[in-house]
Amino acid sequence: MGSRMQEFEIKRAEDIAKDNERLKKQVEELKLKLEEERKKGQGVAGERDRAEAHFKQAERDLGLLQKEYEQRGLELQAAQDQADQLSLKLAAALEEQDRLKRLHDKAVK
């Protein structure tokens, strides 16, 4: 009977050892999965950070483009004002030319 009890204890110890090995493997697998998930999380966080950086750069670029657009608008308005002034001067010069031509025509008659 004693040897039967020893066999049972040995069998139980072997089963416990097998369970321990199985559990160690599961723990290692879970550690690997956790590490993969952590890396994915870092990857996602990295992607998010990059996307935020791109967005902020795009906002800065948009701000610069808006300022440039406004500046070009001011330049265009200044050019339009100058063109209007030149048109007025041209109209005045044409009127003066017509007046002088009429005077000349009267003097010649």
C-alpha positions in Angstrom: 0.0 0.0 0.0 2.9 2.4 0.7 4.2 2.0 -2.8 0.9 2.6 -4.2 0.7 5.8 -2.3 4.1 6.8 -3.5 3.1 6.1 -7.1 0.1 8.3 -6.6 2.2 11.1 -5.2 4.7 10.7 -8.0 1.9 10.8 -10.6 0.4 13.8 -8.9 3.8 15.6 -8.9 4.3 14.8 -12.6 0.8 16.2 -13.4 1.6 19.3 -11.4 4.9 19.7 -13.2 3.1 19.3 -16.6 0.5 21.9 -15.5 3.3 24.2 -14.4 5.0 23.9 -17.8 1.7 24.4 -19.6 1.1 27.5 -17.4 4.6 28.8 -18.1 4.0 28.5 -21.8 0.6 30.3 -21.5 2.3 33.1 -19.4 5.0 33.5 -22.1 2.4 33.6 -24.9 0.4 36.2 -23.0 3.6 38.2 -22.4 4.3 38.1 -26.1 0.7 39.1 -27.0 0.9 41.9 -24.4 4.2 43.2 -25.9 2.7 43.1 -29.4 -0.4 45.0 -28.2 1.9 47.5 -26.4 3.8 48.0 -29.7 0.6 48.4 -31.6 -0.5 50.9 -29.0 2.7 52.8 -29.5 2.3 52.5 -33.2 -1.2 53.9 -33.0 0.0 56.6 -30.6 2.9 57.4 -33.0 0.5 57.6 -35.9 -1.8 59.8 -33.9 1.2 62.1 -33.0 2.3 62.2 -36.6 -1.2 63.0 -37.8 -1.5 65.8 -35.2 1.9 67.1 -36.3 0.8 67.0 -40.0 -2.5 68.7 -39.0 -0.7 71.5 -37.1 1.7 72.0 -40.0 -1.3 72.2 -42.4 -2.9 74.8 -40.1 0.4 76.8 -40.1 0.6 76.5 -43.9 -3.0 77.5 -44.3 -2.4 80.6 -42.1 0.6 81.5 -44.2 -1.4 81.0 -47.4 -4.2 83.2 -46.0 -1.8 85.9 -45.2 -0.3 85.7 -48.6 -3.7 85.8 -50.2 -4.6 88.9 -48.1 -1.3 90.5 -49.1 -2.0 89.7 -52.8 -5.5 91.1 -52.4 -4.0 94.4 -51.0 -1.5 94.5 -53.9 -4.3 93.9 -56.4 -6.3 96.7 -54.8 -3.4 99.0 -55.0 -2.8 98.1 -58.6 -6.5 98.7 -59.3 -6.4 102.1 -57.6 -3.3 103.0 -59.6 -5.0 101.9 -62.8 -8.1 104.0 -61.9 -5.9 107.0 -61.3 -4.1 106.5 -64.7 -7.5 106.1 -66.4 -8.6 109.4 -64.9 -5.4 111.1 -66.0 -5.8 109.6 -69.5 -9.4 110.9 -69.7 -8.2 114.3 -68.6 -5.4 114.2 -71.1 -7.8 113.2 -73.9 -10.2 116.0 -72.9 -7.2 118.5 -72.9 -6.2 117.2 -76.4 -9.7 117.7 -77.7 -9.8 121.2 -76.2 -6.5 122.1 -77.8 -7.6 120.6 -81.2 -10.8 122.7 -81.1 -8.7 125.8 -80.2 -6.3 125.0 -83.1 -9.2 124.4 -85.5 -10.7 127.8 -84.5 -7.4 129.5 -84.9 -6.8 128.0 -88.3 -10.3 129.1 -89.6 
